[in-house]
Structure formats: C-alpha cells, structure tokens
C-alpha cells in the first residue's frame, strides 16, 4: 500500500509537471516590443512601436528541453516611407547646405536602399535571427531543463543581449513551474510570469 501511494504520488507529480508544447506570454511580448524599440533608434520609443506587429514571447517545451524566444514583425516599408518624409521635411529648406556638408543630395544620401540596409543590419548586430523580406525577427531569451517530477526549470543559458526589465533570469537559476488550467507560470526570486 505504501509503495502504491508513493507510486501514485510520483505519477501524479510527473503527469501534472508535463508542460510539453508551445506557450505564449502577451505581457512579456509587450515588454519586449518596448525594449527593442528603444534599442533600435533614438526616436521616441512610442513612435517606433507602431511599426511592430505580432510581438510574442514563446516558450517551446519538448521533453526536458525548454527554449524561450521573443519575436516580432517590423513593418519596414512603412517605416522607411515615414522616416524619409520626416527627414526630408527637416532638411528641405537646407538642400544646398546638405549637399555641401554630405557631398550628396538628400534623395541619394537617405535613399530607401540605404535606410533599408541600415535597418537590416541592426537586428543582426544584436544576435537576432532576421528575415529581411518579411521583417520577422526572432531571438532566444533563455533555455532551460525542465524537471517534470520536481515542477521546476533550471536555466541553462541566457541571452545577455536582450534586456527585458521584468525578465531577470540567470544561468543556473531554478524557476518553479506551475501549470493550472491552460496556463503555465514560471516563478523565481519573488517574481512570476505566465
């Protein structure tokens, strides 16, 4: 009877600790969008955020392996059009002076191709996977090993290039894993995120 009770409890813990699948965090997605907009340009971050769509933080778990990624789609064409209009408005009265300083006309210096090239380089410099045709950008935030029996995840690697204020995980840190209804919550250091 004792062995059956222990076996039943262990089976229950193992089954309820199964978080295999794909999980999304919309709150972390919004925070990621804000942090990326601040790092990509010196424009007001709220101004740049309007060009981000499909922002998501996703955790994929298979067996004991977990990978948390952040992604967004950047509307590059609209951004380039709006950016050129803003800059042209600022420099339109100084056309000759602009050419004297930069050796080129505004249209050539701030051509769509030049701006697009600069935009395409920015995500690569920060270690992100970027599709320049679709504007889809993905980066790994951290990876971990899941213990179904222990209902915890041990962080095995962290991407130091991504700064999300409320996502403060460290390599080797143990996060408590709670699964309730259709929601998974990770907790650690007094904070939790679902």
Secondary structure, DSSP 8 states (H G I E B T S, - for coil): -HHHHHHHHHHHHHHHT---EEEEEHHHHHHHHHHHHHHH-SS-HHHHHTTEEEEEEEEEEETTEEEEEEEEEE-HHHHHHHHHHHHHHHHGGGHHHHHHHHSS-HHHHT-HHHHHHHHHHHHHHTT-EEETTTTEEEEEEEEEEEETTTTEEEEEEE-TT---TT----TT-EEEEEEETTEEEEEETTEEE-
